[in-house]
Amino acid sequence: MGAKSAAKRIALEVLGWTLVIGGIAALVLPGPGLLALFAGLAVLSQQYEWAERRLEPVKARAFQTAADGVRTWPRIIASVIGGLMVMAVGVLWFLQPPAPGWWPVRDSWWLFGGMWAGVTLILSGIIALALIVYSYRHFRGVDDAELAERATGA
């Protein structure tokens, strides 16, 4: 194995595991958890059989979640509002206004993490809105049978 192929393998491993760990975290935090998990498994499946075996079920679940998110207008509107709220909090965090008078703990705990926490929140909101648009264009009005067919690639 040459140095170039070893470096490529290490880079793919780092990328794959970063996406898997980020995806798992985003399952409970704001962000596209299933999408990141699917992307990480897709990268790792090039090296590992266990990742390849888990890829299809995660893909099917990601497609189902995407379709469910755009099935009704109230869900779409709530998702868009949620994405915009995450971005608004990110802007607030980025601007770092002083702690208000009602803040009950030390001022250093007000919007901790600095402007980079705000940047990541803004990016998360942008990604969420982009995924809503993607889901709307690709999954809105798709029935479960067609969705299953798309997920399996049949």
N, C-alpha and C positions, 0 to 999 in steps of 0.2 A: 504494500500500500504506500503510495507516494505521499509526500508532505501536503500536496495540494488536495488530494482526495481525503486525507485525514482532517485537514482544516475544514473542508466542506462538510464532512460528517459531523464534526464538533459543532459547527455553526448551525446545522440543521437540528442537532440534538438540543442545543440551547434554545433555538427558536421554538421547536416543538414543545419542550417542557415549559417554557415561559407561557406559551399560549394555553397549554393544559392547566397550569396552575392559575393563570389569570382567568381562564374560563370557569374553573371551579369557584374561585373567589367571586366572580361576577354572577354566579347563580344566586347569591344572596345579597350582593352589592349591586348598585346601579351599573348596568352594562350588558352587553350581548354575551351572556355566559355560554349558552349552548353553541353559538356561532364560534366563539373563541375555542371552546373545547373541541368542536368538530375540526376546526382548522389545525389545532395542535395535534390531534390524532391523525389527521391526513398527512402531516409532515412526518410524524413518528412512524406511520404505517410503512413508510419507505424503508425503514430499518428493522422494524419489529412486527412479528406476526400477531402478537397479542393486541397491538394497536389497530392492526388491520381488521381483526375480528370484532373489535368494539366500534369501528367506524360507522358501519351501516345503521346500527340501532341509534346512535347519537344523531346521525344525519336524519333519520326518520323522525325522531323526536324534535329536532330543530325545525324541520319543515312543518310539523304539526303545530308547534308553538307559534311559528310565523303565521300560519294560516288562521289559527285561533285569534291571534292579535288583531287581524283585520276582518274578522267575520262580521262584525256589526259596527255601525257608526259610533255608538257610545264608546266602544273599545278603542276605535281609532282616535277619537277626540281625546279620550283620557290618556292614551299613549303619547299623543302630540303634546298635550298639556304637561305631562310628566317630563318629557324630554326638554321642553322649554323651561320648566322649573329647575331642572338640574343645571341647565345653562345659566339661568338667572343667579342661582346660588354660586356658580362658578365665577360669574362676573363680580358678585359681591366679595367673594373670597380673594379674587385677583386684585381688586381695588383696595382691600385691607382698611376699611374705615375703622376709626377708634371704637373700642368697646362701649356699648351704651351704658347708661347709668343703672339699668335694671340687671345687668350681668352679675350673677351671684358669686362667681369665683374670680381668681386672679385674672387680670387683663391678659396675661400671657397665654391663657387658654382660649381667648377669643380668636376664632378663625386660625387656629394653629396650623402649621404646615406651610405657611407663606403663599406666595403667588403661584407656585407650581401646583399646589393643591387645586387652586382655581383653574389653572390651565387644564389639568386633567379632567376636572368636572365639565368644563366647556367642551373639551374634545369628546367626552362621554356623551354629552347631550347631542352633539353633532352626529356622532356615530348612531345613536339611538334614532334620531330623526331620519337619517339616511336608510337605516334598516326598516323603518316604518314605510318609507316610500318604496323600497325594494319589495317588501312583503306585500304591499298593496298592489304593485304592478304584477307580481308573479303569483300570488296566492289568493287574491280576492276573488271570491266566487268559485273557487276550485272545490269540487266535492272530495270526500274522503278517499274514494277509489282512485281518482286521478292523482291525488296527493301521494298515496302509497305507491303508485306506479312511478311517479317522479322520484321519490325517495330511493327506490330500488334500482332506478335506471332502466327498467324494463320497457 
